[in-house]
Amino acid sequence: MAEPLLIRSRLWDYPVRFTADVAGALDAAAEEPGVLVIDATVRERFGVGRWRDDRVITIPAHEETKTLAGSGDLLAQLVAGGMRRSHRLVVVGGGIVQDVASFAASVLYRGVSWVFFPTTLLAQCDSCIGGKTSINHAGAKNILGNFHPPREVVIDTGFLETLPDAAIGSGIGEMLHYFVYADSPFLERTAREHDALLGDRSRLAPFIDESLRIKQRVIEQDEFEQGERAKFNYGHTFGHALEAATAYAVPHGYAVTVGMDLANFVSREIGLMAPDTFDALHAVLRVNFPAYDWRTLDLASYATLLTRDKKNTATQVRCILAEGPGRLRVHPLRLREDGLDRLVQRYFTSELPYA
Ligand SMILES: NC(=O)c1ccc[n+]([C@@H]2O[C@H](COP(=O)([O-])OP(=O)(O)OC[C@H]3O[C@@H](n4cnc5c(N)ncnc54)[C@H](O)[C@@H]3O)[C@@H](O)[C@H]2O)c1
């Protein structure tokens, strides 16, 4: 079992520990005053142990839950159920349940404590630390939120057994972006062990640990995303627009994987990345590419979607490019004047997204 991590935050420090006995940890949490907020699917698959029904709130995990209306419903149930400022929320689920529950925890009585048992690979390797709460509003994703870290995170890879392969591949995409950021030896290892990781999820524990340690180093330095933390948008600016342009047919972490390859392609074409570095990274990333026919992608609307990202302007994209693993750069490019639109078009009309 990996050594626990202690995340240092300007708000409060919190441990992340790995366990093989999440049921015992959840039962122990039931001994303290508070409410269990659990993903509906997770409840169905794993139950709620010793938690009494009147202390459990079940949440369906879809993006519509992650809204002012969804968090309003949750807050109303918490208040009606007698939740006090000294009580805590015990949150069990993936990123959606995390976001809506942590947002509610951050505003209820100006902040109640919460502890988190992440149940998806994305939540275990990424979103469980960092303290961001985000909800969707006015048709835009993640535009409302604040920082409200948990008091503790407990990770059991046993939860990953009931996830479909696509959710694991998507989480692997998120981990790959940390591994490129830090030039981690886990980068090559992920490509080598990709099939084995999908087949035996308990093997993911050291990969999750490595991702969290990389993220930890950066968020402890730049918790509120004033500088270095922005480089974690590597693959994401291009990826978010890919998710939207494919009507979310391509899951997040897979879109991030292709988004990294596209960022590397742009980096190579503008002379930032050496061709053999591009080839080496492409060989690793392509192992986690989704089977998607990019020829159906509407390139004009993709370019527009790129500029819609909250960190961009109408004509300029704040790209995170790379010289190579461990050497990422914030590099704004204008769509027309700098030829970003033509580079994107060349990428998707080449064999690269398939080869
Ligand atoms: N706050 C942050 O820092 C942060 C960071 C990254 C992403 N996010 C958000 O996370 C969300 C995505 O979260 P996600 O990818 O973890 O998935 P999710 O929470 O959307 O869950 C995906 C599906 O898996 C199901 N599920 C969850 N755990 C399961 C399990 N163990 N077995 C079987 N099914 C299970 C859920 O019911 C749901 O149907 C997005 O809304 C994204 O914006 C937040």
The ligand as a MOL file (V3000), in Angstrom:
LIG
                    3D

  0  0  0     0  0            999 V3000
M  V30 BEGIN CTAB
M  V30 COUNTS 44 48 0 0 0
M  V30 BEGIN ATOM
M  V30 1 N -13.2940 19.5450 -9.0550 0
M  V30 2 C -12.2870 19.1960 -9.8130 0
M  V30 3 O -11.1200 19.4790 -9.5170 0
M  V30 4 C -12.5300 18.4040 -11.0450 0
M  V30 5 C -11.4290 17.9630 -11.8030 0
M  V30 6 C -11.6700 17.1860 -12.9390 0
M  V30 7 C -12.9810 16.8950 -13.3200 0
M  V30 8 N -14.0230 17.3470 -12.5730 0 CHG=1
M  V30 9 C -15.4050 17.0400 -12.9650 0
M  V30 10 O -15.6220 15.6340 -12.7970 0
M  V30 11 C -16.7140 15.2360 -13.6180 0
M  V30 12 C -16.4030 13.8860 -14.2150 0
M  V30 13 O -16.2020 12.9910 -13.1640 0
M  V30 14 P -15.8370 11.4450 -13.3380 0
M  V30 15 O -15.1260 11.2270 -14.6200 0
M  V30 16 O -15.1970 11.0700 -12.0640 0 CHG=-1
M  V30 17 O -17.1800 10.6950 -13.5020 0
M  V30 18 P -18.6940 10.9380 -13.0040 0
M  V30 19 O -18.7400 11.4130 -11.6250 0
M  V30 20 O -19.3260 11.7230 -14.0970 0
M  V30 21 O -19.2160 9.4410 -13.1040 0
M  V30 22 C -19.3110 8.7860 -14.3620 0
M  V30 23 C -20.2780 7.6140 -14.2690 0
M  V30 24 O -19.6870 6.5710 -13.5050 0
M  V30 25 C -20.5750 6.1610 -12.4690 0
M  V30 26 N -19.7200 5.6440 -11.4020 0
M  V30 27 C -19.0000 6.3290 -10.4850 0
M  V30 28 N -18.2430 5.4950 -9.7530 0
M  V30 29 C -18.5050 4.2440 -10.2050 0
M  V30 30 C -18.0370 2.9450 -9.8660 0
M  V30 31 N -17.1010 2.7700 -8.9380 0
M  V30 32 N -18.5290 1.8920 -10.5520 0
M  V30 33 C -19.4310 2.0580 -11.5370 0
M  V30 34 N -19.9090 3.2420 -11.9180 0
M  V30 35 C -19.4520 4.3320 -11.2540 0
M  V30 36 C -21.4050 7.3760 -12.1700 0
M  V30 37 O -22.6450 7.0440 -11.5910 0
M  V30 38 C -21.5810 7.9680 -13.5710 0
M  V30 39 O -22.6170 7.3070 -14.2360 0
M  V30 40 C -16.9090 16.3450 -14.6300 0
M  V30 41 O -18.1090 17.0330 -14.3310 0
M  V30 42 C -15.7010 17.2550 -14.4230 0
M  V30 43 O -15.9870 18.6020 -14.6960 0
M  V30 44 C -13.8130 18.0810 -11.4470 0
M  V30 END ATOM
M  V30 BEGIN BOND
M  V30 1 1 1 2
M  V30 2 2 2 3
M  V30 3 1 2 4
M  V30 4 1 4 5
M  V30 5 2 4 44
M  V30 6 2 5 6
M  V30 7 1 6 7
M  V30 8 2 7 8
M  V30 9 1 8 9
M  V30 10 1 8 44
M  V30 11 1 9 10
M  V30 12 1 9 42
M  V30 13 1 10 11
M  V30 14 1 11 12
M  V30 15 1 11 40
M  V30 16 1 12 13
M  V30 17 1 13 14
M  V30 18 2 14 15
M  V30 19 1 14 16
M  V30 20 1 14 17
M  V30 21 1 17 18
M  V30 22 2 18 19
M  V30 23 1 18 20
M  V30 24 1 18 21
M  V30 25 1 21 22
M  V30 26 1 22 23
M  V30 27 1 23 24
M  V30 28 1 23 38
M  V30 29 1 24 25
M  V30 30 1 25 26
M  V30 31 1 25 36
M  V30 32 1 26 27
M  V30 33 1 26 35
M  V30 34 2 27 28
M  V30 35 1 28 29
M  V30 36 1 29 30
M  V30 37 2 29 35
M  V30 38 1 30 31
M  V30 39 2 30 32
M  V30 40 1 32 33
M  V30 41 2 33 34
M  V30 42 1 34 35
M  V30 43 1 36 37
M  V30 44 1 36 38
M  V30 45 1 38 39
M  V30 46 1 40 41
M  V30 47 1 40 42
M  V30 48 1 42 43
M  V30 END BOND
M  V30 END CTAB
M  END
